[in-house]
Amino acid sequence: MERSRTEERLLSFLRFDQDGAGTDGTIDMSATDWEALQRTSAVHGVSPLLYHHLAVLHKETPVPPKVLRELRRSYLKNAGRNLYLYHELGKVLGSLQQERIPVIALKGAHLAKEIYGNSALRPMNDVDLLVHREDLGRVEKSLMELGFLPADCNRMVADDNCHFGYSRPNGGLTVEIHWTLLPATFPFRIDMAGQWQRSRTTIIGSVKVSVLCPEDLLLYLCLHASKHLYQIWLKPFYDISETIRHYAEDIDWDQIRIRSEQTGVSKSVYLTLGLARELLGAAIPKGFLDAVKPADFDERYIALAKGQIFESAPRTVENMMLPPSAFRFIGSHSLLNKANVFTRRIFPSREEMSRKYPAPADSFRIYLYYPARILDLLRRHGRTGWLLLRRNQGVIGLVKQEKEIAHLRDWLMSAGSIPGDRAAPE
């Protein structure tokens, strides 16, 4: 997918050269162009950042007052929301600290305060915390004492999950409690003990808490972006660029190369960091990408990833949004894979069912909810299934598109290593 002129302009403002290089094209921008830029920044979740760049870094840029007001409103709204979220997070972290429960703050909670240096710049939808698996019961008790309720009917650790969600009934802060970074169904070998041993200490919400070390943080950000097939737009790439800028010389790039090999995530690392450098000018050391380039890399993966990043409209048929499982089914190249997707979607494991329906996984009652599951799916996706059976032309078009995306998904989500002995990056 070719980037639009508006997207090119947005990228030019978000790059790190704070002297305004690359923004000369704003001289020819009409009021309509500026409004399109503002809307595009909202789609990508970077409106507060765009305001910061226009109001602080490029003060001489002639921005229409209406557009600047809207961007400022987004900035202040995000500042207020994050102020509230950090206040609530401080209570959670304080409670866990009182119980002597070790915690690592992941992604947004760590990035907005410490990496960005201004929490108004980085939107947060929820807060991700990592704890030891054996502490899950105590964590839940602490959260429920603070008024949080679990999202799942029954919380059971299984191969297909890696976190439990908790939120307050009246809205506000949502907390995801992780005990590992990825479900065991992924083929990657993440050393969780190493994540804890290498973690660092910082202050969040006036409470001392651990965060991932720079190398592990970058690897996690790459893996998170690729796990979502880059359909979370530009924000994760700015996270990566800011992390590299913030830690600068403290990052041991040779360790990133080694751990990406050991973990099997070199494909995610290579493609994600390459995109961060191309799109936002992330300061990747010379030679690093060559050192981690997988032997089976195909140039078309770059184009497919960009298509995912800049595809602003959801993929729909006759105004109906297709669920991810439908795309996995129609995009699969194997009848066995299609059968697996179909079976897992219609008849998930008892553990997964128990998280959605009020019956324990080891109880006979859980089987009584399978008919309810089928009825739920028919209500939500019955018409979509009918279109698939009738080979609707819109569906056929999406099938072709999804088959291409399936190549990217299959490649990224397969463990890989770097062939041969390569020199470390400069």
Phi, psi and omega in degrees: 000129179282136176288144178283167177298324179296317179294323176297319179295318179300315179299322182295325178286330185274349180293162192277353180286098190282004176274002178090006180301138177089001182250014181299334182296348181293341181298330182262009183279131177273173177300323178295321178298317180294320179295321177296322178297317179297316180295319180294322178296326178292319178301318183274000178071028183235022180301316177300323178294318179297319177300316180301316181293321182284321186273335185246310187275329182234064187298333184275357180290127184282085181268132176303137183306321181298317180293316180297322178297317180295318179294320178296322178298318177297318180298311182290323177297317179293321178300315180294317180296315181293327176300316178294315182298318179292326176297314179292321178297323177302322178294317180296311181296323178297319179295317179293325178295319178299327179275002181058044178258115179295141183221141169245124177279127182255156170045240192308313182300325178280314188293311188300317184280307190271317186278311179285331179078355179210105187295345179290342186277340188237105179299146176231130176270323179208183181239131179252126179235140178253129177229170174286144182304322183290349180263001185303317180298315180292324178297314180300318179300316180296317181294318181291330175292336177271002177098006178278147176239144181288146178283330182264143179299314179230132180262113178227131176287126181218171182295334186262010176223161181219002179202160172242143180257145178221141178210164177273145183300329182268019179086193181098225186287132170247132183242131172253120182261111180264147169245350172208169186272336180215150174299155181293347179290342176281148186274017185265149186252078183277124180276092184292324178299321178295324178302317181289317183296324183271355184296157180244167181252139176216182179245124175228127181059037180066016181238138177287128183214156179271153174224160178296148175292161185306318182293315180292325178297315179297318178298318181294318179297320177296315182293320181296316180296316182287329178299325178272010180054033174065018178275021174248023168062218192273340187305315181296331179286326175291323175305314181295314181297318179292323178298316179294318179296317185294313184274333174045246186289349180285345183281129176264096186292332177292325176293323177298317179298314182295313182291328177294324175293310183298322182279336182087018183254021183299331179293314177298318182295313182298310185290317184291315179292325176297319178292320179298321178291315182292316187279320188235009176070027179304137187278070177283130182300146178302131177091345184294313183297323175297326183288334183251003184296121179292149182295331184261022180291140179238132183302335182293339178298327178297313180297319179295318179295318178296322177300321178292318182295316188259012175274098187279335183263139177292150179281117185228163172230122180050048178066015176250130178278127180279139179290156180304324181296327178295319178293321178295325181289308185285339181268353182289143180266359186234135176297325178296317178297319178301316180296320179296315179299314181298312183295316182293329180285317183279319183235072179294169181296160178300324179297316179294320178298321182292338176284337183259334185235149188280064174211138179296152182296330183267011179259145177299333182300336183297329181292335180290343181270352178296318174300323177296323177299314181296319178296320177301315181294320179296321179297317185278323191231012183300316181294322177298315179299322178297318178296323178296317180294324181277359181053052176306141184300324177296320179294319180300319177297319179292327177300314180299317180295317183291330179296324176292315180296329179299326177300316180295314181299312182298322181290312182295322186269016173251139181294140179219158175230168183265122184286146173076171176264115182246152179291148176292153179294155180288000000 
